[in-house]
Amino acid sequence: MRWRRKSSPPMLTHTHVRWLGALLISVQLPQAYYMPAWAAVIGCGLVLFRLWLQGRPLLERERVLARLQPAETDAIDRGLSRLLEVFETDRQERR
């Protein structure tokens, strides 16, 4: 009896990623008015970053992703948390 190798699922093509990005942005834009500004900007920014990254050659994509070391992502997380605290306190003061 021969064992078959499981084939890996096909990767998304550039066209698929662009359409998914367009759909994500089109869903986020109507909600942007009701969300905090930082959430709308970060959400759209992540989609645009992914679309930009998809247009790069594979080796350049790996270099860009390798630059995002855990220490840097922790600093980004701390910065975003601090930004969230500032917006929350500002919103509470307005009430």
Backbone bond lengths (Angstrom), bond angles and torsions (degrees), N, CA, C in turn:
res aa  C-N    CA-C-N  psi(-1)  N-CA   C-N-CA  omega(-1)  CA-C   N-CA-C  phi
1 M - - - 1.431 - - 1.530 109.09 -
2 R 1.310 115.03 128.67 1.459 119.97 -179.49 1.513 110.06 -93.24
3 W 1.325 114.31 136.10 1.460 119.50 176.49 1.511 108.97 -91.75
4 R 1.266 114.36 133.19 1.454 118.72 177.72 1.513 109.53 -93.93
5 R 1.285 114.11 139.73 1.460 118.90 174.58 1.516 108.79 -76.57
6 K 1.300 114.42 138.91 1.454 117.49 175.70 1.524 107.97 -73.50
7 S 1.299 114.86 129.05 1.464 117.55 178.99 1.517 108.80 -79.63
8 S 1.312 114.86 143.08 1.456 118.86 179.32 1.532 108.66 -74.29
9 P 1.306 116.53 149.40 1.459 118.55 -179.78 1.522 110.09 -65.32
10 P 1.302 116.86 147.72 1.468 118.84 -178.56 1.522 110.40 -66.97
11 M 1.318 115.06 142.24 1.461 120.03 178.75 1.520 109.29 -77.17
12 L 1.319 115.06 157.62 1.458 119.33 177.79 1.526 109.80 -73.09
13 T 1.294 115.66 138.39 1.460 119.87 177.43 1.525 108.83 -80.80
14 H 1.324 115.36 171.54 1.462 120.10 178.90 1.530 110.31 -60.24
15 T 1.316 116.47 -38.78 1.466 120.09 -179.93 1.517 111.03 -64.17
16 H 1.327 116.84 -42.32 1.467 120.18 178.75 1.528 111.14 -61.78
17 V 1.325 116.54 -44.34 1.468 120.46 -178.49 1.523 109.95 -65.49
18 R 1.314 117.65 -39.86 1.467 119.87 178.99 1.524 111.28 -64.80
19 W 1.325 116.66 -42.08 1.467 119.12 178.17 1.523 111.31 -65.65
20 L 1.319 116.88 -41.50 1.467 119.19 177.35 1.524 111.29 -62.88
21 G 1.323 116.83 -40.71 1.458 120.68 177.28 1.518 111.53 -63.21
22 A 1.338 116.75 -42.72 1.467 119.83 178.23 1.523 110.66 -63.59
23 L 1.317 117.31 -39.80 1.462 120.42 178.14 1.528 111.58 -66.13
24 L 1.325 116.93 -41.61 1.464 119.85 178.90 1.527 111.92 -63.35
25 I 1.319 115.97 -43.47 1.462 118.73 179.18 1.526 110.80 -67.34
26 S 1.335 117.24 -39.42 1.458 119.02 179.97 1.528 111.67 -66.33
27 V 1.323 117.64 -25.86 1.463 120.53 175.94 1.528 110.83 -80.58
28 Q 1.311 116.93 -34.77 1.465 120.49 -177.02 1.520 113.11 -76.45
29 L 1.319 118.01 -32.88 1.462 120.15 -174.70 1.526 113.80 -62.00
30 P 1.340 120.88 -45.53 1.467 118.14 178.24 1.527 113.04 -63.68
31 Q 1.303 117.49 -27.77 1.460 120.80 -179.56 1.524 112.12 -84.54
32 A 1.316 117.67 -12.85 1.462 121.27 -175.16 1.523 111.92 -61.76
33 Y 1.318 117.74 -29.64 1.460 120.60 179.68 1.525 111.27 -66.88
34 Y 1.319 117.30 -33.52 1.454 122.05 -175.57 1.522 113.46 -92.37
35 M 1.311 117.49 -14.41 1.461 121.50 -179.40 1.520 109.62 -92.32
36 P 1.330 116.23 160.30 1.467 117.93 171.10 1.529 109.77 -61.54
37 A 1.308 115.88 149.69 1.469 120.65 -175.78 1.523 111.52 -58.78
38 W 1.326 117.18 -40.45 1.463 119.71 -177.30 1.528 111.02 -64.30
39 A 1.322 117.88 -35.74 1.468 120.38 -179.75 1.523 110.87 -70.21
40 A 1.330 116.77 -40.01 1.466 120.37 178.86 1.524 110.79 -65.91
41 V 1.327 116.17 -42.67 1.472 119.85 -178.99 1.523 110.74 -67.18
42 I 1.320 117.20 -44.28 1.466 119.73 -179.14 1.520 110.62 -66.36
43 G 1.335 118.01 -41.50 1.459 120.82 -179.85 1.512 112.32 -61.62
44 C 1.326 116.60 -48.76 1.469 120.08 178.62 1.526 110.62 -68.51
45 G 1.334 116.46 -35.88 1.465 119.69 179.45 1.521 112.69 -63.60
46 L 1.334 116.55 -39.52 1.465 119.30 178.40 1.528 111.84 -65.16
47 V 1.323 116.45 -39.21 1.466 119.49 177.79 1.519 110.15 -65.81
48 L 1.333 116.72 -45.25 1.461 119.75 179.74 1.527 111.82 -65.34
49 F 1.339 117.41 -36.45 1.463 120.70 176.38 1.523 110.29 -62.34
50 R 1.315 117.18 -42.08 1.469 120.81 -179.98 1.523 110.68 -65.57
51 L 1.330 116.83 -40.04 1.461 119.48 177.41 1.520 111.08 -65.96
52 W 1.331 116.63 -39.80 1.461 119.83 177.43 1.526 110.56 -64.68
53 L 1.323 115.49 -41.94 1.457 120.30 -178.74 1.525 111.36 -65.96
54 Q 1.312 116.67 -35.05 1.462 120.59 -179.85 1.524 111.78 -64.84
55 G 1.326 116.75 -29.82 1.457 120.13 -179.00 1.518 113.65 -78.12
56 R 1.306 118.73 -8.55 1.457 123.03 -179.34 1.525 110.38 -87.06
57 P 1.336 116.73 153.05 1.466 119.35 173.93 1.532 110.56 -62.41
58 L 1.309 116.27 158.51 1.458 122.14 -173.91 1.529 112.12 -58.07
59 L 1.332 118.00 -44.07 1.464 120.23 -178.91 1.525 111.25 -64.70
60 E 1.318 116.98 -38.47 1.461 119.27 178.74 1.528 110.46 -69.13
61 R 1.337 117.08 -37.17 1.466 120.51 176.18 1.515 111.08 -60.03
62 E 1.343 115.95 -43.26 1.459 119.72 179.55 1.525 110.96 -64.54
63 R 1.351 116.97 -37.83 1.464 119.80 177.83 1.525 111.36 -65.03
64 V 1.324 116.55 -42.14 1.469 119.94 179.84 1.515 109.93 -63.97
65 L 1.321 117.47 -44.75 1.458 120.57 -179.42 1.526 111.82 -69.39
66 A 1.336 117.20 -30.48 1.464 120.20 178.37 1.524 110.60 -69.75
67 R 1.329 117.26 -27.48 1.462 120.25 178.36 1.523 111.59 -67.75
68 L 1.299 117.42 -24.88 1.465 120.88 -179.66 1.524 108.78 -83.59
69 Q 1.300 115.08 73.15 1.466 121.43 179.75 1.523 109.87 -72.03
70 P 1.338 118.45 159.16 1.463 120.43 179.18 1.519 113.77 -56.00
71 A 1.331 118.32 -36.29 1.465 119.91 179.57 1.521 110.48 -63.56
72 E 1.328 116.91 -39.80 1.456 120.31 179.07 1.518 110.87 -70.12
73 T 1.312 117.96 -39.44 1.463 119.45 179.67 1.522 110.31 -68.77
74 D 1.341 117.83 -32.09 1.464 119.79 174.94 1.520 110.21 -65.21
75 A 1.321 117.50 -40.20 1.462 120.82 178.03 1.528 110.21 -65.18
76 I 1.311 116.43 -38.81 1.466 120.04 177.34 1.516 109.70 -64.76
77 D 1.323 117.23 -43.12 1.465 120.69 178.35 1.524 111.37 -61.27
78 R 1.331 116.88 -43.06 1.467 120.02 178.45 1.528 110.66 -63.91
79 G 1.319 116.15 -40.90 1.462 119.78 179.23 1.521 111.92 -64.77
80 L 1.323 115.95 -42.95 1.465 119.21 178.38 1.521 111.31 -66.54
81 S 1.316 117.16 -36.96 1.465 120.30 177.38 1.521 110.48 -64.08
82 R 1.318 116.30 -41.89 1.466 120.09 178.75 1.525 110.58 -65.21
83 L 1.327 116.20 -41.03 1.460 120.63 177.65 1.523 111.05 -62.03
84 L 1.312 116.28 -40.32 1.460 121.18 177.31 1.526 110.75 -62.82
85 E 1.322 117.00 -42.31 1.466 120.56 178.38 1.523 111.18 -61.80
86 V 1.331 116.59 -40.75 1.469 120.34 -179.83 1.520 110.04 -63.94
87 F 1.335 116.91 -45.32 1.456 119.75 179.73 1.523 111.89 -65.59
88 E 1.319 117.14 -38.28 1.458 120.42 179.84 1.520 111.17 -66.85
89 T 1.327 118.04 -43.02 1.466 119.94 179.19 1.523 110.38 -67.60
90 D 1.323 117.35 -35.80 1.456 120.78 177.81 1.529 110.20 -64.63
91 R 1.310 116.38 -41.46 1.462 120.44 179.98 1.521 110.69 -67.51
92 Q 1.325 116.79 -38.23 1.457 119.78 179.29 1.523 111.71 -69.22
93 E 1.331 117.70 -33.64 1.458 120.71 178.15 1.514 111.83 -69.25
94 R 1.311 117.51 -29.21 1.465 120.87 179.39 1.511 112.62 -71.38
95 R 1.316 117.32 -22.28 1.472 120.98 -177.86 1.463 111.98 -74.84
